[in-house]
Amino acid sequence: MDRKDFIRNSILISSGCIIAPNVLSQESKIKTNSKLTILHTNDTHSNIDPFPKNHHKYPGKGGVSRRFNLIQKVRSEEDNVLLLDAGDIFQGTPYFNKFNGVLEMKLMSLLGYDAATIGNHDFDGGMDGFVNAKSSANFPFLCSNYDFKNTPIDGHTKVYTIIRKGNLKIGIFGLGVELKGLVPDKKFGETIYIDPIDIANHIALDLKSKGCDLVICLSHLGYEYKSNKVSDRILAKKTRNIHLIIGGNTHTFLDKPTEEKNIDGNTVLINQVGWAGINIGRIDFTFEKKIFSKNDLLLVE
């Protein structure tokens, strides 16, 4: 992969890295000199093939095959790699119309995703359709603020997962956007939406108490809005114990992660990489006396 495939970003520089001072800087359980590489996508919207070379905005960009090559290259270079998705996997090309999400799940399984959350468009095939497609996924779907009791999805998602990479313990949970008014009622049925701020504080504290070195939220709330609708930026400000929010829904192209201060005045990183699989986000965390992170945007072209 050529150097042009990377966009280098800097926020606060310390030994060539972006410092995220809240992340375990106070914990005695820090695993020193450990590194974690997080790769992430959002709103891929059934874009299996690259955009046509004559596309007016994204000529020749994207494509699952190229994404696979980039991911495999990073895995060959790094010991501890997580691959995550922030939702809206379905809807957008004839592939979804033909295969009802099964193809997307099979391809994500082949790419080796570790976890994903549910986006509003992932209900487009109905709840039975999601469950059917998910049967082809070998990774968990995480959502803590949808109560799926009395729906076909009940039992097919998890509130959170804890993944070990090397000597690191990473807690990951998911949050979904309010479905009412965004998705036809019949598509989500008796799904109950739970306030994401309250549940995020509860889950993040639980993950911290379980000894997680890093707490990640996969969010499909959206980056920000002109209204007071809950977004990733609001989530970061009104919670504690979350270190990184990987976002989706608003198709926001960020050149570098946004930094917000949480309730305790600690820094939370927020990142989102647009849509359609054009980019893969990359964030490297190095666990020392404090944690440093470095962000790359991998261009799928």
N, C-alpha and C positions, 0 to 999 in steps of 0.2 A: 504494500500500500504506500503510495507516494505521500510526501509530506503535505501536499496540497489537499489531501483528504481530511486534514484536521484544521479546525479553527481554534486557536489558542485563546483562552480567556483568563483574565486576572482580576481578582477583587482586592484582597489584602495580601500582600506578598510577604512570605516568610520562608526563606530557603527555597524559593521558587514555587511555593504552594499557596493556595488560598486557605487562610486560617478560619476554621469554624470553632471559635473559642469555647462554645458551650458543650461540645461533645466530649463528655467523660473527663473533662479537665480536672474535676474534683475527685474522681473515683480512685480508690486504691487498687481496684481490680483491673486496671488498664493493662492490656497486653501490649507491652512495648515492642516497637519495631515491627508491628504487624500491618499489612496493607490489604485493603479491600477495594476492588474495582467494581463499580455499579454501572451497568449498561441499561438504558431504558428507552422505551418507546411509548407513544400514546396516539390515539385516534388514527390508527392505521387504515381503518375503513375498507377492508377487503381489497386493498391495493396489493395484488400479488405480483403483477408485472411492473416493470419500470414505466414511467410516463413516456409517451412517444417522443422521438427525437425532434419532432416539429411542434411540441407542446409550447404554448406561448409563454408559460411561466416556469415550468420545471422540466425542460427538455432532457429526456434520457435519465432523469433522476429516479431514485427509489428502486423498488423491486426486492422480493424476498431472497432471491439468489444472492444478490449483492450484499444484502444485510447479513446473510449467513456467512459469507466470506469475511466480512469485517469482524463479526463476532468471533469466528474461529481464530482469526489472527490475534485478537486481543487475548483470547484464552490460551493461545500458544506462548504468549509473552508474560502472562500474569498467573499467579498461583490461585488467587481467590477472586472469582468473578461471579457476580450476581446479574441475572437478566430479568428485568421486570417490565410490566406494561400497565398503563393507567386507564385502560378501557376504551370503548368504542372500537372494538375489533371488527364488528360487523357493519355491513351496509355501505354501499358506495360504488360497487362495480357489479357486472353481471355474474361474477363468481359467487357472490352471496345469493343472488336470485336463483342460481342453478343448484348450489350445494348447501344452502341454508346454514352456513357457518361451519360445517364439518371440515371443509378444506382449510379454513383459517386455523382451526384448532389443531389439525394434524400437522400443519406447517410450523406452528409455534412450538409444538411438541418436538419436532425435528430440530428446531433451532435451539432447544434446550431452555425455554423460559422456566424460571423458578417460581413465579407467581404473577397474578394479574388481578385487577379489580374490574367491576362491571360498570360499563358506561350505559347511558340511556339508549343508545342504538343497539346495544346487545339484547334489548327486549323486542327488537323489530320482528323477530320470528316467533314472538310469543314466548311464554314461560316454558311450554313443552318443547318448543324449538331450541331454546337455550340449553335445556337439559340434554336433549338429544345430541346437540353439537358438542357439549362439554364432555360427553362420554368418550370423545376422541382426544381429549386433553389429558396429559400426564402431569399437569401442574395444578395447584389449587387456585380457586377464585376466592378473593378475600373481600368481604364487605361487612362492616360492623354496624352500619346505621340503616340497613334494611331488615325488617323482621319478615321473614318469608314463611312464617307459620301459616298453615292453611293454603299454601300455594304449592305448585309442582316443584318449585326450586328448593323448598325446605329440605335441608340435609345435603344439598349439593354445593354449598359454599362454606367458608370458614370465617370466623371473626378475625383471626390473625394466624400467623405461622411464625415459628422460630427456626431459623436456619443457621447451621454451623458452617463456617468457612475457615479452615485452618483452626487456630485457637480463638477465633472470634465467634460471638453469639449475636445474631442479628434478628431483631423483632420487626415484623412487617404486618401492617394492618391496612384495610381499605375503607374508603368512604365514597358514597354515591350521591349524585345530585338529586334534588327533589323531582320526582317523576310526574306528579300531578301537573297537568297543563303542558307538559313537555312530551309525554308519551301517552297514547290513547289508553284510557282506563282499562280496557279489556286486555291490554298487553301485559299489565303488571298486576291486575286482579286485586287481591286483598293484601298485597305488600304494604307494610306500614313503614313510613319514613320516620326516622328518629333523628333528633337534633344532632348534627355532626360535631358541634363543639363539645357538648357534654360527653358524648360517647368517646370522642378522641382523647379527652383528658383521662377518662376512666381506663381506656385500653393502654394508653402510653404509660400510665403509672403502673399498671399491671405488668407490662413488659419490662419496665425498669426494675420492678421488684423481683422479677424472674432472672435478673442478672444480665440482661441484654446490653451489649457494648454499644449498640447503635439501634435507634428506633426510627423506622421509615414508615411514612404514610403514603400509600398509593391513593391518590385523590382524583375523582372525576367531578369535583365541585366547580372547577373553572378557576382561572388565574385571578381575575378581578372583574368587577362590574361597576357601572356608574351608580347603581342602586346600592342598598345595604344588604343585598343578597349575599349569603355566605360564600366566600371564595377562599382560595388557598392563602391569600395574603391576610385575610381576616382570621382564618384558622390558625395561622402561625402566631398572630398577635394575641389570641385569646386562649392559648393552650400552653402547656409545659411538657417537658420530657420528650418532645419530638425533635429529632435532629435534621431530618430531611423530608421534604414533601415533593414527591414526583407527581406532577399534575397532568390533567387532560381536560377535555371538553371544549375549551375555548380556542383550540388550535393556535395557541400562542407560540410564536418563534422567539425564544430568548437567546440573546447572544452570550449571556452568562447567567448563572443562577442569581436570583434575587435574594437579598439578605433582609430578614425581618427580625425584630426583637420580640421574644415571647413574654409571657406574664412576668417571668423572673429576670428579664433583661438579657437573656442569652440569645445567641444568634441561631436562627432557623434558616436553612437553605431551601429555596423553592426553585424547581426547574421544570421546564416543559419544552418539547422540541417540535412544535408545529403539528403536522398531520401527515397522513399518507405514507409513512415510512421513509420520508425523504431524508430524515436525520435520525441518528441514534445518539442519545445523550450518553456522556461518560463522565463519571465523577469518581476520583480516586481519594480514598481516605487512608491516611497513614496514622497509626495509633502510637503516639509517643507520650510524653508528659502532658502534652495537649494534642488534639487531633488536627491534622492539616488535611485539606482537601484540594484537589486540582480538578478543574472541569475541562473536558474536551467535548466538542460537537463533532461527531463522525458523520461525514457527508456520504450518503449512499448514492454514488454516481460512478 
